[in-house]
Amino acid sequence: MNLLLNTLGFFVFLFTLIVLFIFVIKLMIFFFKQKNFPKKTLTALLAGLVLFFGIFIYIQYFFTFGTLDKKNTQQVPESVSSPTGEYTAHAYYEPYGGAGPSGGVHVWIEILNNKAHTNKIVYYAEAKSQFSMKWLDEEKLSIINKEPNYTNSNRSIVLSIDKEIYHENGLACQSLLMKDEYEKCYQN
């Protein structure tokens, strides 16, 4: 869904840029040759701007984890149960991009409440070569996600699963739809 919106936003931006260029030319003709004011071009320009900024605002402030591509995910082999077994942490890999250097993998962690039969995503980041998770107690999950040779690649964190989430680029932190799901949101 995000890829579709980003692509649509890109094409709307290109369209708006072309219409802006045409509008400026027609506006100069209007001023110098006293031709009719380019109302239709101005309307198309304003519509493009409204659509572009509408898509931008939607992507930035109406994010949910429901946009994850769950069809192409791979579950990490080990799931980790909390000390009392009330919660189970499942990690998933989500490939994106293409093969080779242009592609990559995101990792996200979903917490299953075994008593209430509910689930909640608490972590989303670029996957690094060292990934593991372990419960420190019934509420705190330690997540190791780092690349040993790159100091700026560390995405490791300890989360209190009822109160905190982590989203690498911060979309979950600024989402108006998700603000009631956590008390503290971390981003890189």
N, C-alpha and C positions, 0 to 999 in steps of 0.2 A: 504494500500500500504506500509506504514512504517513497519507494523508488518511483512509483507511478506519479505521486504528487510532485516529487522533485523534477521529474522529466516534464510534467505538465507546466510546472513553474518556470522551467528553463525556456520552453517554447513560448509561453506567454510573455516572458521577458524579452525574447528576441522579437516577437510580434510588436510589442510595445515600443521597442527601440526603433524598429523600422517605421512605425506609424509616427513616432516623434520626429524622426528625420524628415518624413514627408510633410508633417505639419509645419515644421520650421520653414521648409522651402515654400509651402503655400502661404504661410504667414508673411514671408518676405515679399512674395508676389502681391499679396493683398496691400501691404504698405506702399510698395513702390509703383504698382500699376493700378491701384484702386479697383481691384477685382473683388468678387464676393468673398466674404469671410468664410474660411473653411470649417463650417459647423460640423459636417459629417466626420471629418478627420479629427477634429477636437473631441467629438463624442467617442470615436473609436479609441483615441488616446486615453481618455479618461476611463473608459471601460477596461482597457488593458491594464492601466495602473491599479484600478480597484481590484481586478481579478488577481493580479500579481501579488499585491499586498495582502489580499484575503488568503491566498494560498500560503504565503509566508507566515502570517499570523496563525493560521490553522496548524501548520507544522510546528511552530515554536511553542504555542500555548495550549494546544489540545491533544497532546501526545498521550497515548496509553500503551502499555505493553501488548495490547491486543494486535498491534501492527507487526509483531514479530512473525517471521516466516516459519511457522511451525511445521510446514510440510517438508521442508528441506533440512530439518534439524537432526542431529545425531546425539543420542543421550550418552553422556560420559559413563563409562562402565560402572563405576561405584557410586552408589547413593549412600548418604550418611545419615544415620538415625541419631536423634538427640538422646541424651543419657536415659531419660525415662521412656523413650519411644513415642512421645506425643507428636514430635515433628520429624519429618524426613526431608533432607535437602537433596534435590535432584539437580544436576548440572547438564546443560545442553550446549552443543556447539552448533552455530548457525553460519554456514559458509556464505560469503558474499563476493561480489566481483567476479573475476574470471580466474582462469588457471594461471599459475606462475606468480610473478611478483605483483601483478595487479589485483590478485585475489587475496582473501584473508578469511579469518574466522572470528566471530564474536562468541562469547560465552555468556550464558545467563543462568541464574540459579533460581529455582522455584522451590518454595517451602510448602510442603503438604502438611496440613494439620490433620493428623490421623484420627483424632477424636471428633472434630467438627466436620471433617471431610471437605475442607476448603483448601484452596491453594493461593499463593501470592508470590509474585516475582520480586526479589529483593536486590538482585545484582545483575548488571549488564555492562560488559566491557569487551574490548579487543582481547582475544585469547593470546596468552603468552606461552612460552615453552614449559614453564614450571607452573602447573596448576594443581591445587589441592584444596580441600576444605575439611574442617573438623570442628566439632562442637566443643566450646570451652565450658559451657554449662547449658542449662535448658533453654536459655534465651539468647545466648551469644554464639554466633557462628564465625569462625576464623576462616578467611578466604585468602589463599596465596595465589597470586596471578602475576608472575614477573618474568622478565627476560634477564638472566644473570649478567650478561655482558653490557647491558644498557641501563644505566641508573635512572633515566627518566621513564622507563617502561613499567615501573612497579605500580600495579593496580591492586595491591593487597590491602585488606581492610578487615576489621572485626566489626560485625554488625549485630546490634540488638534487633532481632528479627521482627518484633512487634512494633518497633518505633522508628527504625532506620532503613533506608535503601541507598543503593549506589547506582548511579548511571553515569558512565564515563563522560559523555558530552553534555550532560546536564538537562536533557530534554524532560526527563521525569521530574527534575527539581523545579522547573518553571511551568510545568503543566497545570493549568487550572482544573483539569479533570481529576488529577491525582493528588491534589494538595491535602485531602482528608485521609489519605492512606498511610501517611507517615508523619512523624514529628521532626525528623531530621533527614535531609537528603544530601548525600555527598557526590561530588563530581571531581573530575581530574582538572 
